[in-house]
Amino acid sequence: MFFGGLAIFLFGIKYMGDGLQLVAGDRLRELLDKYTSNPLMGVIAGIVVTILLQTSTGTTVLAIGLVNAGFMKFRQAIGVIMGANIGTTITAFIIGLKISEYALPIIAVGTFLIFFLKNKKANNYGQVIFGFGALFYGLNLMGDGLRPLRDLDVFVELTLNMSTNPLLGVLIGTIFTVSVQSSSAAIGLLQQLYAQGAMDLPAALPVLFGDNIGTTITAVLASLGASLAAKRAALTHVIFNVVGTIIVLIFVGPYIRMMEFLEGQFNLNPEMTIAVAHGIFNVTNVMIQLPFIGFLAWIVIKILPGKESVIEFNAQNLDPTLINQSSSIALGQAKKETLRMAQLSAEGLKEALNFVETKQKKSAELTYQFEDAVNNLDKKITDYLVRISTNSLTAADSRLHSVLLDTVRDIERVGDHMENIVELAEYQVTNKVKLSDEAMTDIRDMFTYTLDTLDKAIESLDKDDTDIAKEVMEMEEKIDKMERKYRKKHIIRLNEGLCEGSAGIIFADMISNLERIGDHSVNIAETVINE
């Protein structure tokens, strides 16, 4: 009963978090991007995002992604991680509300919204409500399953030992949280044990502190084999929680007496007592360590030295003050940024080729990051050009303005196609689809030639060279011929049984995306010729 309840509880947390993400859409990432200008704002953003995600690890992973992308500095990410620790306490407070008896009706409401309404938004809210109900239903089952523990001599002796030896409680809390990979589940279990009378407060609170250390292990595991920024963020999470636990263990006697006083004074139920203890611990920990963010970052960088390769998402050349001062100079800056955007698309295409060939996950992640960077610059450059267009432009500036608008659109489409290629390669990995050696050679050849064509198109724009642009036109004709030739060759392989049908679809879609990249390269070159 306990393990079944734990499973339903974990599912409820995950399902509710997924539903909240669907309701919030892309706003979570935007929230972290916009509102982390200083450590305090980072803490607040971390709290809000963790409440919506229902997982501090998820918030940490989002922050890591933004650091990798160049949207956020490492020091800003520390504030977000601190906020995530406070945000994760909300689940314990929800449990403390004691609405378990309404769990099944809540699940029923969620089910109705998911299955009987055809509105997508209603379905998403239904997912949140269903997950919320499942969380409480799982808790009910966990509580019923744990009730016999009160009468077990071994367990009674263990809790007595934890009361006199807080370090034992910390160790047990850490081990259990690592085992279930969820601090919310571990704290939910602790709330149930305390509510059942199977554990007193001096035994329960050290376990609670151990849960906070255990939750960092998930981030550590997620960072293995990941980027340096990911490793640093995970280490920050560990140091932050370990230091907080050491501080509270020094004052564990007064802390226990304070919680006993609050429990009696405000007539808190057992579950809410643990939730309040968890909240006070994390809020105090943040207040103590927040002024030392710079020192914490310095320690982490000393432990994990090195320079992280960062994709710079944000525009580097778009100075808004130039728009009113000189349209010509502003257009020159917009061209610089467009060329940088084009270079990022070429780098992303190289990573896409690496992933197609090696199937290394890091290449796929980098491709998606390059694509995100291209999309971001598409918006920034387009907005900048729109603002320039409000000024009176010379005939030459007007032509360049038009060229840049068209080019930005073409580069953005290159980003979409490289993302499509990676998704096809991921589908190939997931479904164990094997392409023949000959098919892989054809893809590699076409990929390399398409990359050369894109590089030439970027060069023609950079140098404003019509000869190079004409060369791009000829190269693109060859790409079209390659696509037709390789498609025919693949049909022959399929007929001869050398490749399976699903491999044929992947191959055809990949070379089709490459051919479209060739088309966009020509579009860029044509603007140079027509200019």
C-alpha positions as CSV (number, residue, x, y, z in Angstrom):
1,M,0.0,0.0,0.0
2,F,2.9,2.4,0.9
3,F,4.7,1.8,-2.4
4,G,1.5,2.1,-4.5
5,G,0.7,5.3,-2.6
6,L,4.2,6.7,-3.2
7,A,3.9,5.9,-6.9
8,I,0.5,7.7,-7.2
9,F,2.0,10.6,-5.2
10,L,5.0,10.9,-7.5
11,F,2.7,10.7,-10.6
12,G,0.5,13.4,-9.1
13,I,3.4,15.8,-8.5
14,K,4.8,15.1,-12.1
15,Y,1.4,15.4,-13.8
16,M,0.4,18.6,-11.9
17,G,3.8,20.1,-12.8
18,D,3.5,19.2,-16.5
19,G,0.0,20.7,-16.5
20,L,1.2,23.9,-14.9
21,Q,3.9,24.1,-17.6
22,L,1.3,23.7,-20.3
23,V,-0.9,26.5,-18.7
24,A,2.1,28.8,-18.4
25,G,3.6,28.0,-21.8
26,D,6.9,29.6,-22.7
27,R,6.4,32.2,-19.9
28,L,8.5,30.3,-17.4
29,R,11.7,30.7,-19.5
30,E,10.8,34.3,-20.2
31,L,10.3,34.9,-16.5
32,L,13.7,33.6,-15.6
33,D,15.2,35.5,-18.5
34,K,13.7,38.9,-17.7
35,Y,13.5,39.0,-13.9
36,T,16.9,37.9,-12.8
37,S,18.7,41.2,-13.1
38,N,19.9,41.0,-9.5
39,P,20.2,38.1,-7.0
40,L,17.0,39.1,-5.1
41,M,14.9,39.1,-8.3
42,G,16.5,35.8,-9.1
43,V,15.3,34.4,-5.8
44,I,11.8,35.6,-6.5
45,A,11.8,34.2,-10.0
46,G,13.1,30.9,-8.7
47,I,10.2,30.7,-6.2
48,V,7.5,31.5,-8.8
49,V,8.9,29.1,-11.4
50,T,9.3,26.2,-8.8
51,I,5.8,26.6,-7.6
52,L,4.6,26.3,-11.2
53,L,6.9,23.4,-12.1
54,Q,6.4,21.6,-8.7
55,T,10.1,20.6,-8.8
56,S,13.2,22.5,-7.7
57,T,15.3,20.3,-9.9
58,G,13.3,21.4,-13.0
59,T,13.9,25.1,-12.1
60,T,17.6,24.4,-11.7
61,V,17.7,22.7,-15.1
62,L,15.9,25.7,-16.7
63,A,18.5,28.0,-15.1
64,I,21.3,25.9,-16.3
65,G,19.9,26.0,-19.9
66,L,19.8,29.8,-19.7
67,V,23.4,30.0,-18.4
68,N,24.5,27.8,-21.2
69,A,22.7,30.0,-23.7
70,G,24.3,33.2,-22.4
71,F,20.9,34.6,-21.3
72,M,21.9,34.4,-17.6
73,K,25.1,34.8,-15.7
74,F,26.3,32.1,-13.3
75,R,25.8,34.4,-10.3
76,Q,22.2,35.1,-11.4
77,A,21.5,31.4,-11.6
78,I,22.6,31.0,-7.9
79,G,19.8,33.4,-6.9
80,V,17.3,31.3,-8.9
81,I,18.6,28.0,-7.2
82,M,18.1,29.7,-3.8
83,G,14.6,30.7,-4.8
84,A,13.9,27.1,-6.0
85,N,14.6,25.9,-2.5
86,I,11.9,28.1,-1.1
87,G,9.4,27.4,-3.9
88,T,9.7,23.6,-3.3
89,T,8.3,24.1,0.3
90,I,4.9,25.0,-1.2
91,T,4.1,21.3,-1.8
92,A,4.6,20.6,1.9
93,F,2.2,23.5,2.8
94,I,-0.4,22.1,0.3
95,I,-0.1,18.7,2.1
96,G,-0.5,20.6,5.4
97,L,-4.0,21.9,4.3
98,K,-5.4,18.4,5.1
99,I,-7.8,18.1,2.2
100,S,-7.1,14.4,1.6
101,E,-10.7,13.4,2.1
102,Y,-11.6,15.4,-1.0
103,A,-8.9,13.7,-3.1
104,L,-11.2,11.5,-5.2
105,P,-13.7,14.2,-6.0
106,I,-10.8,16.4,-7.1
107,I,-9.5,13.6,-9.4
108,A,-13.1,13.3,-10.8
109,V,-13.2,17.0,-11.6
110,G,-9.8,16.8,-13.3
111,T,-10.9,13.7,-15.3
112,F,-14.0,15.5,-16.5
113,L,-12.0,18.5,-17.8
114,I,-9.5,16.2,-19.5
115,F,-11.9,13.8,-21.2
116,F,-15.2,15.6,-21.7
117,L,-14.2,19.0,-22.8
118,K,-12.5,19.6,-26.2
119,N,-11.0,22.9,-25.2
120,K,-7.2,22.6,-24.9
121,K,-6.9,25.1,-22.1
122,A,-9.6,23.3,-20.1
123,N,-7.6,20.0,-20.7
124,N,-4.5,21.6,-19.3
125,Y,-6.3,22.9,-16.2
126,G,-7.8,19.4,-15.9
127,Q,-4.3,17.9,-15.8
128,V,-3.3,20.3,-13.0
129,I,-6.5,19.4,-11.0
130,F,-6.1,15.7,-11.6
131,G,-2.4,15.8,-10.5
132,F,-3.4,17.8,-7.4
133,G,-6.0,15.1,-6.4
134,A,-3.6,12.2,-7.2
135,L,-1.1,13.8,-4.9
136,F,-3.5,13.7,-2.0
137,Y,-4.8,10.3,-2.8
138,G,-1.3,8.9,-2.9
139,L,-0.6,10.5,0.5
140,N,-3.7,8.8,1.9
141,L,-2.4,5.4,0.8
142,M,1.1,6.2,2.0
143,G,-0.3,7.1,5.5
144,D,-2.4,3.9,5.7
145,G,0.6,1.8,4.6
146,L,2.9,3.4,7.2
147,R,0.5,3.0,10.2
148,P,1.8,-0.4,11.3
149,L,5.3,1.1,11.7
150,R,4.3,2.6,15.0
151,D,4.2,-0.8,16.6
152,L,7.5,-2.1,15.2
153,D,10.1,-2.2,17.9
154,V,12.9,-1.7,15.3
155,F,11.4,1.4,14.0
156,V,10.6,2.8,17.5
157,E,14.3,2.2,18.5
158,L,15.5,3.9,15.3
159,T,13.4,7.0,15.9
160,L,14.7,7.2,19.5
161,N,18.3,7.1,18.1
162,M,17.4,9.9,15.6
163,S,16.1,12.0,18.5
164,T,19.4,11.7,20.4
165,N,21.6,11.7,17.2
166,P,20.5,14.3,14.7
167,L,23.2,13.2,12.2
168,L,21.6,9.8,11.9
169,G,18.3,11.5,10.9
170,V,20.1,13.7,8.4
171,L,21.7,10.6,6.8
172,I,18.3,8.7,6.7
173,G,16.6,11.7,5.1
174,T,19.3,12.1,2.5
175,I,19.3,8.4,1.6
176,F,15.5,8.2,1.2
177,T,15.3,11.4,-0.9
178,V,18.1,10.1,-3.2
179,S,16.1,6.8,-3.5
180,V,12.8,8.3,-4.6
181,Q,14.5,11.2,-6.5
182,S,11.9,13.7,-5.0
183,S,12.2,15.9,-1.9
184,S,8.4,16.5,-2.0
185,A,7.8,12.7,-1.7
186,A,10.3,12.4,1.1
187,I,8.8,15.3,3.0
188,G,5.3,14.0,2.3
189,L,6.4,10.7,3.9
190,L,7.8,12.5,6.9
191,Q,4.6,14.4,7.4
192,Q,2.6,11.2,7.3
193,L,5.0,9.5,9.9
194,Y,4.8,12.5,12.2
195,A,1.0,12.6,11.8
196,Q,0.7,8.9,12.6
197,G,2.7,9.4,15.8
198,A,5.4,7.1,14.6
199,M,8.0,9.8,15.0
200,D,8.4,12.8,17.4
201,L,9.6,16.3,16.4
202,P,13.3,15.9,17.6
203,A,13.6,12.8,15.3
204,A,11.6,14.3,12.3
205,L,13.4,17.6,11.9
206,P,16.9,16.2,11.2
207,V,15.3,13.9,8.6
208,L,13.8,17.0,7.1
209,F,17.2,18.6,6.8
210,G,18.6,15.4,5.2
211,D,15.8,15.6,2.6
212,N,17.1,19.0,1.6
213,I,20.6,17.5,1.0
214,G,19.1,14.5,-0.8
215,T,17.2,16.7,-3.3
216,T,20.5,18.1,-4.6
217,I,21.6,14.6,-5.8
218,T,19.1,14.7,-8.6
219,A,20.7,17.9,-10.0
220,V,24.2,16.3,-9.5
221,L,23.1,13.2,-11.5
222,A,21.5,15.4,-14.2
223,S,24.8,17.3,-14.6
224,L,27.0,14.2,-15.1
225,G,28.3,14.4,-18.6
226,A,26.7,17.8,-19.1
227,S,28.3,21.2,-19.6
228,L,30.6,23.0,-17.1
229,A,27.8,25.5,-16.3
230,A,25.5,22.5,-15.4
231,K,28.1,21.0,-13.1
232,R,28.7,24.4,-11.4
233,A,24.9,24.9,-10.9
234,A,24.6,21.4,-9.4
235,L,27.6,22.0,-7.1
236,T,26.1,25.3,-6.0
237,H,22.9,23.6,-5.1
238,V,24.8,21.0,-3.0
239,I,27.0,23.6,-1.2
240,F,24.0,25.8,-0.4
241,N,21.9,23.0,1.2
242,V,24.9,21.4,3.0
243,V,25.9,24.7,4.5
244,G,22.3,25.4,5.5
245,T,22.0,22.0,7.2
246,I,25.3,22.5,9.1
247,I,24.1,25.9,10.4
248,V,20.7,24.6,11.6
249,L,22.3,21.5,13.2
250,I,24.5,23.8,15.3
251,F,21.3,25.3,16.7
252,V,19.1,22.2,16.4
253,G,18.0,22.3,20.1
254,P,16.6,25.9,20.0
255,Y,15.1,25.2,16.6
256,I,13.2,22.1,17.9
257,R,11.9,24.1,20.9
258,M,10.9,27.0,18.6
259,M,8.9,24.6,16.4
260,E,7.3,22.9,19.4
261,F,6.2,26.5,20.6
262,L,4.8,27.4,17.2
263,E,2.9,24.1,17.0
264,G,1.2,24.7,20.3
265,Q,0.8,28.4,19.9
266,F,-0.9,28.3,16.5
267,N,-2.5,24.8,17.0
268,L,-0.8,23.5,13.8
269,N,-1.7,20.0,12.6
270,P,1.3,17.6,12.3
271,E,1.6,18.0,8.5
272,M,1.6,21.8,8.7
273,T,4.2,21.7,11.5
274,I,6.6,19.9,9.2
275,A,5.7,22.3,6.4
276,V,6.4,25.4,8.5
277,A,9.7,23.9,9.8
278,H,10.7,23.3,6.1
279,G,9.7,26.8,5.1
280,I,11.5,28.5,8.0
281,F,14.6,26.5,7.3
282,N,14.8,27.3,3.6
283,V,13.8,31.0,3.9
284,T,16.4,31.5,6.8
285,N,19.0,29.6,4.7
286,V,18.4,32.0,1.8
287,M,18.5,35.1,4.0
288,I,21.8,34.0,5.5
289,Q,23.6,33.0,2.3
290,L,22.1,35.6,-0.2
291,P,24.6,38.3,0.7
292,F,27.5,35.8,0.0
293,I,26.4,34.9,-3.6
294,G,29.7,36.3,-5.0
295,F,31.7,34.3,-2.5
296,L,29.7,31.1,-3.2
297,A,30.3,31.6,-7.0
298,W,34.0,32.2,-6.4
299,I,34.3,28.9,-4.4
300,V,32.4,26.9,-7.1
301,I,34.6,28.3,-9.9
302,K,37.7,27.5,-7.8
303,I,36.5,23.9,-7.4
304,L,35.4,23.5,-11.0
305,P,37.8,25.8,-13.0
306,G,37.6,26.3,-16.8
307,K,35.9,28.4,-19.4
308,E,32.5,27.4,-20.6
309,S,31.7,27.8,-24.3
310,V,28.6,30.0,-24.2
311,I,26.3,30.7,-27.1
312,E,25.6,34.4,-26.9
313,F,21.8,34.7,-27.4
314,N,21.5,38.4,-26.9
315,A,22.1,41.0,-29.6
316,Q,25.6,42.5,-29.4
317,N,25.4,45.3,-32.1
318,L,21.9,46.7,-31.9
319,D,22.4,50.1,-30.1
320,P,18.9,51.8,-29.9
321,T,20.4,55.3,-29.5
322,L,21.9,55.0,-33.1
323,I,18.4,54.8,-34.6
324,N,17.6,58.5,-34.1
325,Q,21.2,59.6,-34.5
326,S,22.0,58.0,-37.9
327,S,19.9,55.5,-39.8
328,S,22.9,54.5,-41.9
329,I,25.1,53.6,-38.9
330,A,22.1,51.8,-37.3
331,L,21.7,49.8,-40.5
332,G,25.4,48.9,-40.5
333,Q,25.0,47.6,-36.9
334,A,21.9,45.6,-38.0
335,K,23.9,44.1,-40.8
336,K,26.7,43.1,-38.4
337,E,24.1,41.4,-36.1
338,T,22.5,39.7,-39.1
339,L,25.9,38.3,-40.1
340,R,26.4,37.0,-36.5
341,M,22.9,35.4,-36.7
342,A,23.9,33.8,-40.0
343,Q,27.1,32.5,-38.4
344,L,25.2,31.0,-35.5
345,S,22.9,29.2,-38.0
346,A,26.0,27.7,-39.8
347,E,27.4,26.6,-36.4
348,G,24.1,25.0,-35.6
349,L,24.0,23.2,-38.9
350,K,27.5,21.8,-38.2
351,E,26.3,20.5,-34.8
352,A,23.3,18.9,-36.5
353,L,25.6,17.0,-38.9
354,N,27.7,15.9,-35.8
355,F,24.5,14.5,-34.2
356,V,23.4,12.7,-37.4
357,E,26.8,11.1,-37.6
358,T,27.7,10.4,-33.9
359,K,24.3,10.5,-32.2
360,Q,25.9,12.3,-29.3
361,K,23.3,14.0,-27.2
362,K,25.4,17.1,-26.6
363,S,25.4,17.9,-30.3
364,A,21.6,17.8,-30.4
365,E,21.3,20.1,-27.4
366,L,23.8,22.5,-29.0
367,T,21.7,22.5,-32.2
368,Y,18.6,23.4,-30.3
369,Q,20.5,26.1,-28.4
370,F,21.8,27.6,-31.7
371,E,18.2,27.5,-33.1
372,D,16.9,29.3,-30.0
373,A,19.6,31.9,-30.4
374,V,18.7,32.4,-34.1
375,N,15.0,32.7,-33.2
376,N,15.8,35.3,-30.5
377,L,18.0,37.4,-32.9
378,D,15.3,37.1,-35.6
379,K,12.9,39.0,-33.2
380,K,15.5,41.5,-32.0
381,I,16.9,42.4,-35.5
382,T,13.4,42.6,-37.0
383,D,12.2,44.9,-34.2
384,Y,15.3,47.0,-34.7
385,L,14.8,47.3,-38.4
386,V,11.1,48.2,-38.0
387,R,12.2,51.0,-35.7
388,I,14.7,52.2,-38.3
389,S,12.0,52.2,-41.0
390,T,10.2,55.0,-39.1
391,N,13.0,57.4,-40.2
392,S,13.4,58.8,-43.7
393,L,16.0,56.6,-45.5
394,T,18.1,57.2,-48.6
395,A,17.5,54.9,-51.6
396,A,20.7,52.9,-50.8
397,D,19.7,52.6,-47.1
398,S,16.2,51.6,-48.1
399,R,17.6,48.8,-50.3
400,L,19.8,47.5,-47.5
401,H,16.9,47.7,-45.0
402,S,14.8,45.5,-47.4
403,V,17.8,43.1,-47.9
404,L,18.3,42.6,-44.2
405,L,14.6,42.0,-43.5
406,D,14.5,39.3,-46.2
407,T,17.9,37.8,-45.1
408,V,16.9,37.6,-41.4
409,R,13.7,35.7,-42.4
410,D,15.8,33.2,-44.5
411,I,18.3,32.6,-41.8
412,E,15.5,31.9,-39.3
413,R,14.1,29.3,-41.7
414,V,17.6,27.7,-41.9
415,G,17.4,27.3,-38.1
416,D,14.0,25.6,-38.4
417,H,15.4,23.1,-41.0
418,M,18.4,22.2,-38.9
419,E,16.1,21.6,-35.9
420,N,13.9,19.3,-38.2
421,I,17.0,17.3,-39.1
422,V,18.0,16.8,-35.5
423,E,14.4,15.7,-34.6
424,L,14.5,13.2,-37.5
425,A,17.9,11.8,-36.1
426,E,16.3,11.6,-32.6
427,Y,13.4,9.7,-34.0
428,Q,15.9,7.4,-35.7
429,V,17.6,6.7,-32.4
430,T,14.4,6.3,-30.4
431,N,12.9,3.8,-32.9
432,K,16.2,2.0,-33.6
433,V,16.0,2.8,-37.3
434,K,19.2,1.9,-39.2
435,L,20.3,3.8,-42.3
436,S,22.6,1.9,-44.7
437,D,26.3,3.0,-45.0
438,E,25.6,4.2,-48.5
439,A,22.6,6.3,-47.3
440,M,24.8,7.8,-44.5
441,T,27.5,8.7,-47.0
442,D,25.0,10.4,-49.3
443,I,23.6,12.4,-46.3
444,R,27.1,13.4,-45.2
445,D,28.1,14.5,-48.8
446,M,24.9,16.6,-49.2
447,F,25.3,18.0,-45.7
448,T,28.9,19.1,-46.3
449,Y,28.0,20.7,-49.7
450,T,25.0,22.5,-48.2
451,L,27.1,23.8,-45.4
452,D,29.7,25.1,-47.9
453,T,26.8,26.8,-49.9
454,L,25.5,28.5,-46.7
455,D,29.0,29.7,-45.8
456,K,29.4,31.1,-49.3
457,A,26.0,32.9,-49.1
458,I,27.0,34.5,-45.8
459,E,30.4,35.5,-47.3
460,S,28.7,37.1,-50.3
461,L,26.5,39.2,-47.9
462,D,29.4,40.1,-45.7
463,K,31.6,41.2,-48.6
464,D,28.7,42.4,-50.8
465,D,30.3,40.3,-53.5
466,T,28.1,39.5,-56.5
467,D,30.7,36.9,-57.9
468,I,30.5,34.8,-54.8
469,A,26.7,35.2,-54.8
470,K,26.6,33.9,-58.4
471,E,28.7,30.9,-57.2
472,V,26.1,30.2,-54.6
473,M,23.4,30.1,-57.3
474,E,25.4,27.4,-59.2
475,M,26.1,25.5,-56.0
476,E,22.4,25.4,-55.2
477,E,21.6,23.9,-58.6
478,K,24.0,21.1,-57.7
479,I,22.2,20.6,-54.3
480,D,18.9,20.2,-56.2
481,K,20.5,17.6,-58.5
482,M,22.0,15.8,-55.5
483,E,18.6,15.6,-53.9
484,R,17.0,14.1,-57.0
485,K,19.9,11.7,-57.5
486,Y,20.0,10.5,-53.9
487,R,16.3,10.1,-53.7
488,K,16.3,7.8,-56.7
489,K,19.3,5.8,-55.3
490,H,17.3,5.3,-52.0
491,I,14.2,4.0,-53.8
492,I,16.5,1.5,-55.5
493,R,17.9,0.5,-52.1
494,L,14.4,0.1,-50.7
495,N,13.3,-2.1,-53.7
496,E,16.4,-4.3,-53.2
497,G,15.6,-4.6,-49.4
498,L,18.9,-2.9,-48.4
499,C,16.9,-0.3,-46.4
500,E,13.6,-0.5,-44.4
501,G,10.6,1.7,-45.1
502,S,11.0,3.9,-42.0
503,A,14.6,4.5,-42.9
504,G,13.5,5.7,-46.3
505,I,11.2,8.3,-44.8
506,I,13.9,9.7,-42.5
507,F,16.4,9.8,-45.4
508,A,14.0,11.6,-47.8
509,D,13.0,14.1,-45.1
510,M,16.6,14.8,-44.2
511,I,17.8,15.5,-47.8
512,S,14.6,17.5,-48.4
513,N,15.4,19.8,-45.4
514,L,19.0,20.2,-46.8
515,E,17.6,21.1,-50.2
516,R,15.4,23.8,-48.5
517,I,18.5,25.2,-46.7
518,G,20.1,25.4,-50.1
519,D,17.1,27.4,-51.3
520,H,17.4,29.9,-48.4
521,S,21.1,30.3,-49.1
522,V,20.2,31.2,-52.7
523,N,17.7,33.7,-51.4
524,I,20.4,35.4,-49.4
525,A,22.7,35.4,-52.4
526,E,20.0,36.9,-54.7
527,T,19.6,39.9,-52.4
528,V,23.3,40.6,-52.9
529,I,22.9,40.3,-56.7
530,N,19.7,42.4,-56.9
531,E,21.0,45.0,-54.6
